[in-house]
Amino acid sequence: MTSALAPALLRAALAVAERGWPVFPLRPGDKRPAGHPKRDCPRTGRCADGHRTPEQRATVDAANIARCWQAAPYNVGIATGPAQLVVVDLDIPKDHADSAPPEWAALGVADGLDVFAALCERAGERLPTETYTVRTRRGGQHLYFTAPEGKTLRSTGGSLGWKVDTRAWGGYVVAAGSLVGGASYEIVHDAPPVPLPAWLSDLLTPKPAPAPMPLAELSARMHNATAYSTTALRGELEKVLSARQGGRNRSVYGAAYALARLIRTGDLTEADVIGELMSAGQSIGLPEPECRTAIRSGLVRGGAVEASAA
């Protein structure tokens, strides 16, 4: 990318800001934010009072935007949370090996758009094609919606389905006019974003964590478990139930790893551990295949089962 592209990228950044959507610079020719990550923050300059994330640095101020984009041909990032947007990211497979999981393959889906269409059909709603839409550089789509009032929705990764992510608070999207790998992001439907459909807002609203199971009830369900092992199991289940979006898979894996030693000593059975962790993981929204994989990986790492049996 050459500096000759800087004026066009500046115009793209200003056009986004005119819509009221705060922007920040992405690396030239890249999707990653410009500037330093938190781990390398020098705690000086703009970060003198603590590291400032791209979401915190995003702005609609035309003068600040002009100064920034005149310095380098930055791509344009939109901070979706501050912009009061929820963007549905419909991706396409990366290659032939990137195939749909069985539950989606059975529906004949080929990409994120197909999955989203299936979700709309399940909800008894039509595909919302009238909203502001951007085609991504690989041929996917970004559907822009205005965020619902009174809710703080976070970005998600795959919780709606295969190749369907969302960008809200804690996330960002690459704006139209940006170029990555020589390919551009382009507006394919230039209309004001419509409100996020209520059914979709409900799916994206975090569910309250289930109440921890009383120790006596859990103990009654165990087979020959000691008081210590039952207490340890409940403790790990509570960690899983309190896991936040983005950390659910890791919490299930960690619980399986921690409980593996109690399976090795015979204080808990493999079946009991898998059953309880499957229930807990799925209750917080972790898909069954991901939950099962995380459990088996944790048990293998913890030495409770052989890798060949996982």
VENKAQUI-V768381 format. One line per field, one symbol per residue. ss: DSSP state (~ for helix, > for strand, _ for the rest). burial: b if it has 24 or more other ideal C-beta (glycine too) atoms within 12 Angstrom, else e. A space follows every 50 residues. Layout:
ss->???
burial->???
This chain:
ss->__~~~~~~~~~~~~~~~~____>>>>______>____~~~____~~~___ ___~~~~_>__~~~~~~~~~~___>>>>>_____>>>>>>_>________ _~~~~_____>~~~~~~~~~~~__________>>>_____>>>>>>____ ___>_>>>>>>__>>>>_>__>>>____>>__>>_>>>>____>>__~~~ ~~~~__________~~~~~~~_____~~~~~~~~~~~~~~~______~~~ ~~~~~~~~~~~~~~_____~~~~~~~~~~~~~~____~~~~~~~~~~~~~ ~_____~~~_
burial->eeeebbebbbbbbbbbbebebbbbbbbbbebebbbeeeeeeeeeeeeeee ebbbbebbbeeeeebeebbeebbbbbbbbbbbbbbbbbbbbbbeeeeeeb eeebeeeebbbbbbbbbbbbeeeeeeebeebbbbbbbbebbbbbbbbeee eebbbbbbbbbbbbbbbbbbbbbbbbbbbbeeebbebeeeeebbebbeeb bebbbbeeeeeebeeeebbebbeebeeebbbbbbbbbbbbbebebeebbe bbbbbbbbbbbbbeeebbbbebbbbbbbbbbbbbbbbeebbbbbbbbbbe ebebbeeeee
